[in-house]
Amino acid sequence: MRPCKTFTVALITVLIAGMAMAAPASAQVDQCAPPGIESASALPTNLAAAAKGPAEDRYTTATVQPLDRIDVDALGLSTPGTLTVGTLSDAPPSICIDSAGQFTGFDNELLRAIAEKLGLEINFVGTEFSGLLAQVASRRFDVGSSSITTTEARRRTVGFTNGYDFGYFSLVVPTGSPITGFDKLAAGQRIGVVQGTVQEAYVIDTLGLDPVKFPDYNTVYASLKTRQIDAWVAPSQQAVGTVQPGDPAEIIENTFSLDNFVAWAVANDNPPLIDALNSGLDAIIADGTWSRLYTDWVPRALPPGWKPGSKAAPVPQLPDFDAIAAENQEASSGAAAPKSTLAQLAAAFGNWELYKQAIPDLLKTGLPNTLLLTVSAAVIGLVLGMALAVAGISRHRWLRWPARVYTDIFRGLPEVVIILLIGLGLGPVVGGLTGNNPYPLGIAALGLMAAAYVGEIFRSGIQSVESGQMEASRALGFSYPTSMRLVVVPQGIRRVLPALMNQFISLLKASSLVYFLGLIANQRELFQVGRDLNAQTGNLSPLVAAGFFYLLLTVPLTHLVNYIDGRLRRGAKPTEEDPLVLSNSQEMI
């Protein structure tokens, strides 16, 4: 390594270490742990005025079937006896992965209790919200659990159970912001929302504004804290669980969800499962389980006229959250002192304790899965890419045209779209062969995408070889295929080694997109492990730790391929034993 590169790496290392040491080593709050009744909140402002009246509820069932009349064998489950649930991992306290690596949260703990009432096992699988409803509709998951607010548009894709929670929005702004309520939001402001959520529709359709769209709650909140956006319209549960004392942000106003209650999503063509979940929900309301979990996870006052379950379900008996919230407010010692920008950056990116906490999971879970996805897809990409390259320069149209069409399609579509098309399109067809494991389909999707790029890299390398090489080999009596295999192709591959390594690095990073197909906790790759710990703690240090692992994989590989490329260009260094060297030496004497 050159001295300047050595100095640069050393400087970066010192800066990162210094930032990590400067960050406080205090224990982090596990946002995926039940906060308890001590965190009770009162009825939010503007809630009653915006809520729909009970008479407008057209979807809550009048009654439910008794539990003893539910036939669990007729529920159309993808795995008999097991409820397969698609959920998220980054939205505490509703849905998240805790420090023990288990999917939990209010929504999922309710489902666990219902599954127990029905005598079913339950299996949680992580995915992205943008693909969740489509995966439920295609029966990839039996149930979608993600604090889903029921809307008319969503009901055209999936069915919903009765409501187990109500949804209201919180307006979160940086401390000291001139925005004091929803009525102060205006055009020209950067208003953050998570893409595909009801909050996005609320800002666009109800407020008539153009929001800034983010992929997840952690990213939008990080942008708010650094004042890259002016406000965040968030689900109340996520806002309350995310905004911590001392953060440079505050919840200033709330409004009721104008679209309906929060429910679990089920395939439209599976009414027996919807009925069974409704029966289980009423049962856990009647025995007090709903009230206990609600008090532990999301203790906040219910809006007037709303209750969970069917219209025949009893009204839950809850503590007086308004009074508890008032007592807590009086006992509070006041707002925490605001942190400087440098202190915020150090706390957000350089928490050494979180680095140490993240590294074991990144090593044991994230790294092996990332390597499995990347190496397997790379093998497919190399083999198929070479076939595409040869077909692309063929003199036969029936070989050349399909190769060009394939390359145009797989290079032109976004990676996420290809993964979802293959995962959701082929998943139900080959589910019996894969055991509903998303890895084979994810590897296939990544490999097919890589092949399109690798094929073009190989083609350019092969066509860069001088035509005289082919003519010389043919003059020596080699056939065309033999000339390509022994003379032209090896030279072409040598010339494109750096480009191939760049494609491998891109493939390594694209492996994180397999999460869209749904992964259980021990199938997560590097980025998702870091992201889940980020969701638990509200700190970005775990994502930085995941980034270091990517660097540990990519930087040595880049320098290795550069060394090999240089060695091939220069040739081997002559030694004294080289016959040619000895012969030349003797002639000179």
N, C-alpha and C positions, 0 to 999 in steps of 0.2 A: 504494500500500500504506500502511496506517495506521502511525503511528510505533511503536505497541506491537507490531505484527506485525513491523516491521523490526527492532526490538530483539530480539524472540524469535528470529527467524531468525539474526541475527548472533550471539546468545549460543550457540545450538546449534552454529553453525559453529565458534566459538572453542573450545567444549568438545570437539568431535570432533577438531579439529586438535590441540588440546593433548594429548588422549589418544593420538592417532596419533604425535605427536612423542615422547611419553613412552615409547612401546613400543620395545623393542629392535629394532634394524635388522639383527640377525644373520640369516644365511642360514637358510632353512627347510629341514628335512629333507624330501626328496621321498619320501613314503611309498609312491609307486607306482613306485619304482625298486628293482631287486633288492638286498636288503641284503647279500648275499654270505655266505660261510662264517664271517666274523668275528662274525656275529650268531647262531651256532649255539646251540641250546638242548638241554638234556638231556631224558631221558624224564620227563614230568611226574609229579608225585605222584598216587597213587590210580589211575593209568592201567591198570596190569596187572590190578588187582583187579576193575575194572568191565568190562573188555573181554570180548566174546563169544569163545568158542573157535572155531578154524577149522572144526571139525566142524559148527558151527551155521550156517555160510554156505551158504545154499540157492540163491544167485543167481549167484555167480561161475561162468563157464563153464569146463568142463574144458579145452578147447582153443579155438583160433580158426582161421579159414580162412587159408590162405597169401595174402599180398598179391597175388600174380600171378593169383589166382582171383577177385578182387573186380572186378565189373563196375560201373564208376562211372556208367554210363548207366542202371542199374537201381536207383539209390539213392533215387529219389523226391524229388529236391531241388527246391525251389521255383524256383530258377534253375539250369538245367543247367550243370554244371561249377563251380558256386560253392556253398560251404557257408555258409549264412546262420545266424549265431549270435546269439541273444538273450543279453545279458549285463548286468551292472551296472557302475556307474562309481565306486562309493563304498565299496568293501570291500577296500582293499589289505592284504596283498600278493597276494591271490588274484585279484581282478577289479577293475580300476580304469582310469582314463584318466590317462596320464602327462603331463608338462609339455609334450610335443610335440603333445598332442591325440590320441594314439593309444590305442585300447583294448589293454590288456596285462594283466600279472599271471600268476601261475603257471598257473592254469587255462587261460587263453587262449593262453599261449605253448605249452603242451602241444598244444592244438588246432591251432595253426599248424604245429607239427612233424608232426602226424598228417595234416593236409591236404596237406602237401608230399609225404608218403609215398604218399598216394592220388592225387596229381596233380590236386588241386582248388585253386581259388582260395578265399579265405575273406573273409567280410564280417561285421564285428561291428556290432551294433545295440544301443544302450542302451535299457533299459526298467526297470520296477520289479519287485521280486521277487514282489509280490502278484499280478501278472498274467502272470508269466513262464511258469509251467507250463501255464496255459490257452492262451497263445499258441503254445506248442510243440504242444499237443494239437490245435489248429486248423490247424497247418501254417503259421502266420505266420512261425515260425522253424523251421529244420531241427533245430537243437540249442539246448538251454538250458545255459549255462555260468555257474554261480554258487555253486560249492562246495556243491552240493545233496546233503544227506545222504539216502540212499534209505530210505524208510519204506513200510510196507504201505499207508498211506493215499495216499501219492503215487504208488505203483505202480498204483493204480486209475485214475489220470489220465493218466500217461505211462509210457513204458518207460525203462529205464536201461541204460547200458553197464556193463562191469566197472569196478571201483573204480580210480581213479587216485590217490586220497589217502585217508587215514583221518581221521575227525573226532573231535576231543575238545573239551570245553568248558572254558573258563577262567572262574574267578570273580574279578572285578575289583571292588575296593572302594576308597573314599577312604583316603588314608594315615592310619594311626592308628585305623582302624575296629575295633570290638570283634568284627566278623565275621571269623573265622579259617578258615572252611572251609564246604563245602556243608552239613555237618551243623549249622551254626549259623544257617542261614537259617530264618526262622520267620514265622508269620502276624503281620501288622501292620507288617512291614518293606516298604519300597518297593524291589522287585527289578525292575530294568529288563531288557527283552528287546526284540528287533526282531520286530514282528508277522509272523506267518506262518512263522516259522523253527522248526527243530527245538528250539532252546533254549526257545521259548515252550511247546512241547508238553512238554519235560522238566520245566520248573518247574511246570506245571499237573498233568500226569499222574503224574510220578514223585515230585516233592516235595510235591504236593498244596497248592500255594500259588497265590495270585492275583497275577500280575505286573503291572507297569506297562508298557504296550505303546507302542513308538515306531515311526515309519515307517522309520528308517534308523539306521546305526551311528554316524554323526557326532552326531546329536541325542541319542542315549542317552548317549554318552560325555561330551558337553558338560554334560548334566544331572548325571552322576556327579561330574564335577570341581567343579561348583558345589554339590554335596551336596544336590541336589534329590531324588536317589534314594540308597538305602543300598548297593546292589550292582548289578552288571551280570553276567548270565550270557551269555557271548559265545563265538562260535567262536574257537578258539585262534589261528588265523591272523590274524583281525582284531584280537584283543586284543594279540598280540605286535607287530603292525604299527602299532597306534594308540597304545599307552601309551609315551610317550617319557620319557627321563631328565629329572627336574625336575618332571614332572607330579604333581599331588597325588592320585595313584592308583597302585595296585599290583596285580599278579596274584598272588593268594595260594594258589590251588589249582586243579587241573585234574582232570577226570574224562573217561573215554572215552565217546564217543557210544554210547548203548545201542541205537541203531536200525539201524546198518549202516555201510557205507563211503560215501565221497563219489564221485559219478559224474556223467556228463553225461546230461541228459534228452533223449529222442527220442520222437516220436509212437508210440503203442502199435502202430499199424498200419503201421509202417515197419521191420520186422525187418532188411531188407538194410542199412539205414544203421547200425543198432546193430552188426551183424556187422562191417561195414567199420571202424567206429571201434574196435571191440575188436581187430581185426587190426592197425590202425595203432598202437594203444596197446602191444600186445606187441612190435611192431617197434621203437618208440622206447625201450622198456625194454631190448631186446636190444642195440641199438647204443649205449647209454649216454646217450642224449639225456634220458631221464627223470631219471636220476641227476644230470646236469649242471644241468638246470633246477631240480630239487628243492634242490640244494645252493646255487644262486644265490638262489632266492626264499624257500624255507621250510625252512632247514636245521635239522631237529630229528630226534631219534632215533625210529626206527620202533618201534611196540609189538611185543612178542613174538608171533610166529605170524602176522603180517600182512605182505603184500606186494602191490604193485599188479598189475593185469592179470589174465589168466586163471590158472587153477591150473597151467598148463603153462609160464607165463612164467618166465624166469630170475629169481633173486633179485637185486635191484639192488645194485651195489657202491658203497657210500657211505663217506665219511670217518667217523672215530670222533667223532661229534658230542658225545657225553658228555665225552670228554677235552678237546675244543676248548672246550666250554662251561665246564669246570672251570678251564682255563687263563685264559680271559677273566675269570672271576669273581675269580681271584686277582690278576690284573693291574689290576682295576678300582680306582679311587681312592676308591670308596665312593659312597653315595647323594648325589645333588645336594641342596643346601639347599632346603627348602621355600619357596615364594614366598608373599608376603602376598596377601590376597584382592584388593586393589587392583592389585597387579602381575599377578595372574592375569587379571583383567578387561582390563587394558591390553594384555597379550600376546595375549589371545584375540580381542579386538574391534578393536584399534587399531594393527595392524602396518602402518606406512606402506609398507614394501617390498612387501607383498602387495597393497596397494591399487594400486600402480603396476604390479604384475605382472598383476592382474586386469583393469584397465581396457582394454587393447588387445583382449583376447578378448571382453569385454562389448560393446565398440563394434563389432567386426568380425563377430562371430557372434551374440551374444545379442540385441542391440538390433534388427537387421534381422528376425530370426526372430520376435521378440516382436511387432513392429509388423505383420508379415505376418499372423500368426495373429489378432491383435486386430482390425485394420482389416477383414480379410476376413470374420471372424465378425460384426463389428458391422454390416456392410452387409446380411448375411443376416438378422440379428436385427431391423434397422430395417424392412426390406421385409416380412418375414413377420410381424413384430410389429404393423405397421399393419393388415395383412390380418386378423390375429386380433382386433384391437381393433374393427374395423368389423363383423366377423362376430359378435363377442361382444355388440354392442348391436343386432344385427339383430332385426327382428320375426319372422324365419323360423326355426323350430326347427332345420331341417336345416343352417343356418349357425351358429346360436348354440350348440347342444349340442356339436358336434365341437370348436368353439373352446374351450369350457369343459373338455372332457375332455383335450384337448391341454395346456392350461395347467396343469391339476391334476397331470398326469403329470410334465411336465418341470419343474415347480416343486417337486414332492414328492420326486423322486429325487435322491440325492446326485450331484454333478457327476462324480465318478470313475466311478460306476456307469454313467451315461449314456455317457461316453466309452468305457468298456470294452465296453458293449453294442453301440454303433455300430461301434467299431473292430474288435472280434472277430466281430460278427455280419455286418456288411456287408463287412469286409475280404476274406475269401475269395471273396465273390461278385463284387466289383468290382476284384479285384486286377489283372486284365488291363488295366483302364482307368486305374488309378492307378499302375501299375508298382510296386505294393507300397510306395508312398510314403505315410507316415501323415498327411502334412499335409492332403490333401483331406478325409479322414475326420475328422481332428481339428478342422478348420475347420467342417465340417458339424455336428459334435457341439456345438461351442461356439456356433455360430450358432443351432441349434435350441433350446439352453438359453436363450440371450439373448432369443430371440423370445418365449418364455413370459413373461418379466419385462417386456420392452419393451411387449408387447401390453397387459398390465395397466396399465402407466404411461400409455400412449396412451389406453386406455379411460377411466381416471379423469380424464385431462385433458379429453377430449371431453365427458364427462358433466358436468364442472364448468362448462361454458359455459352461460350462462343460456338458457332455452328461448326467450326473446324474440328472441334472435339468429336462430334458425331461422325463427321466425314473421315477423320483419321481412324476411328475405331471400326467403321464399316470397311475401310480399305484394308484393315488387318484381318478381315474375315468375320467380324462379330455381326450377329443378327441385330435388327433394330431393338428388340426387347433387351437383348444382352448388353447392347451399347448403352441403353438407358439405365439399366440396373447397375452396371459396373463402372461406367464412365461419367455420364451426364448427371444422374440423380445424386451421387455422392458429392460432386462438386457443388451442385445447387444447394444441398442441405448445409454444407459447410458455410456457404455465403449468407445463409439466413439464420444462423444460430442465434444471434442477438434478438432478432425479431421473434423467433420461437420462444425465447425465454421471456420476452415481454408479454407474449400471449399466455404463457403459463402463469405469470404473475397476475394478469387480469383474471384468469380462471380461478386462481386461488382466492381472490377477493370476491368473485361472483358466487363462490360456494355458499356464502351467507344467505343467498336468495332462496335456497332450498327450504328455508324456514316457512315460506309461504305455503308449502304443501302440508305442513303440520308435523311437528316432531315432539316426541316425548322428552322428558327432561334430560335423559342420558344420551340423547342423539344430537344435542345442540353443538354447533360449531363455535369457533373462537368469538366471533362478533356477538353471537346471541348470548353466550355465557357472560360476556362483559356487559351487554345491554341489560340482562336480567338483574345483575348485581347493581347496575346503575339505577334500575327501577326500585330496588329494595331500599337504597340509601339516598337517592336523589343526588348522587355525586357522580361526576364524569370520570373520576380516576379509574374505575374498572374498564372503561372503554379505552383509555390511554394504555392501560396494561395490555389489553387485547391488541392494540396497535403495535406495541413492542414485539409481541409474538409474531405478528405479520412481518415486521422488519427483520426479526431473527431468521425467518424463512426466506425472505426475498433478497435481502442484501447479499448474503454469502452466495446465493445462486447466481446473482447478477455478476459478481466478481469472478466466480468460477467459469461462467460461460465466456466472459471477456478474456480470461486467461487461455481457455481452450481455443478460442477463435484466434487469438494472437499467435499461439503455438502452431496452429495449423497453417497460418499464413507465413510464418517465418521458417517452419520446418524444425526438425530436431537439431540441437547443437552438436556439431561434429565432435567426435572423440578421437583419441590417438589410435584406437583400435579400428577405426573406420578404414576399410581397404582402400577407398578412394583417396583418403587423406594420406595414407602411407605411400601409395603409388605416386602421388604428386610430390611428396617430400623427397622420394628417391630420385625422381627425374630432376628436381632442382639441385640435388647434390651432384 
